[in-house]
Amino acid sequence: MFRKYLIDLSLILVAIIWALNFSIVKISLEEMDPYSFNAMRFIFATAMLSYFARKKGYSLTVEKEHFWKLVGIGIVGNVMYQLFFIIGVNYTYAANAAVMLGTIPIWVALLSQFFTDEKLTLYKSLGVFFAFLGVTFIIMGGEDPLSFESETFLGNIIILIAAVCWATFTILSRKYLRIYSPLQYSAFMSLIGLIGLFIIGLPFMINLDWGGISIIGYGGILYSGVLSIGLAYIIWNNGVKKIGAVRTAAYQNLVPVLGLVFGLVLLGEELLPLQYMGAGLVILGIALARLNPSKIKKQFQVLQK
């Protein structure tokens, strides 16, 4: 019974890690620039993923005919996305970033409809709709609602572009996750990200005052690299492989919900009625997106016999 829901539980863990990551990144960026932070966390992420891939007997090399296509996918998912994400978080509020990234399932569903064989079903469509509506309620229902004021507007747009990049990466990855294991794939993609982000971040790292960074700042790099990228990417790609891109992406909507929970427990924040409603809609959306009507029908037919 537990194994049946193992993928779902692991994706919930990813949502918890990513929900905490917004606050951790914000704290770390008070002590260093986003480009140095990105490069440093990818050093840890790539080291972790490469170590476990080799330990499992996987090579970091890929088939010759796949190489440049995978490099392109890696640039979209681990250079462009990470660059837009870190810059966007630096320029906008965490709540704004959360709702913009909450659009990922919308983009995944739409791109899947036009570019893959994973078509929208009624349940998936309703699931995506309710989940995104829930995220909107959570953000709009707070005391500090979603704001497109001039100082945050650019950050909002950048985060939205990041969401499209991650959705594109998720869609493009599915084909190759049928060929490569999630661990091998994640390690190779992380290596592409490290090369690109290190080149971009090198001039900033040279001028960075490393001695002025606190233990908390370095801890943020470690957390964001090892957990938010390293562990989370393995689980995410495994979800795409096992249950599909649309249903995996639906769990992204848990991130702002869990952010509210962490606020209640750790910061003493209060949920407003509309936010409770939004959290319920997100959970409903994920449940609907996860439903497989054909399996339910078969199980019902078995019970009738």
Disulfide bonds with the S-S distance in Angstrom:
none
